[in-house]
Amino acid sequence: MPPISETDREKLERIADLYDRAQRALAAGDLGLYQQYVDAIGKVVAE
């Protein structure tokens, strides 16, 4: 398996951070904020 590039590593870290935030928003019952984080994850993935 090839090593992960620094750019991809940073992207994965951003996705992981947004995922954690989305899960906290969902646990708090804030579906609007949850959706914002999910949308942000989609944008990072599309980069």
C-alpha positions as CSV (number, residue, x, y, z in Angstrom):
1,M,0.0,0.0,0.0
2,P,1.5,3.4,-1.0
3,P,2.1,6.0,1.7
4,I,-0.6,8.7,2.1
5,S,0.5,12.1,0.8
6,E,0.6,15.1,3.1
7,T,-2.3,16.7,1.2
8,D,-4.4,13.6,1.6
9,R,-3.5,13.3,5.2
10,E,-4.6,16.9,5.9
11,K,-7.9,16.2,4.0
12,L,-8.5,13.1,6.1
13,E,-7.9,15.1,9.3
14,R,-10.4,17.8,8.2
15,I,-13.0,15.1,7.4
16,A,-12.4,13.4,10.8
17,D,-12.8,16.7,12.6
18,L,-16.0,17.6,10.7
19,Y,-17.3,14.1,11.3
20,D,-16.7,14.4,15.1
21,R,-18.5,17.8,15.1
22,A,-21.4,16.3,13.1
23,Q,-21.8,13.5,15.6
24,R,-21.8,15.9,18.5
25,A,-24.4,18.1,16.8
26,L,-26.5,15.0,16.1
27,A,-26.2,13.8,19.7
28,A,-27.4,17.3,20.8
29,G,-30.4,17.1,18.5
30,D,-29.3,20.0,16.3
31,L,-30.2,18.6,12.9
32,G,-29.5,21.9,11.1
33,L,-25.9,22.0,12.4
34,Y,-25.5,18.3,11.7
35,Q,-26.5,18.9,8.1
36,Q,-24.0,21.8,7.8
37,Y,-21.2,19.5,8.9
38,V,-22.3,16.8,6.5
39,D,-22.4,19.3,3.6
40,A,-18.9,20.5,4.6
41,I,-17.6,16.9,4.6
42,G,-19.0,16.5,1.0
43,K,-17.2,19.7,-0.1
44,V,-13.9,18.4,1.4
45,V,-14.3,15.1,-0.3
46,A,-15.0,16.8,-3.7
47,E,-11.8,18.9,-3.5
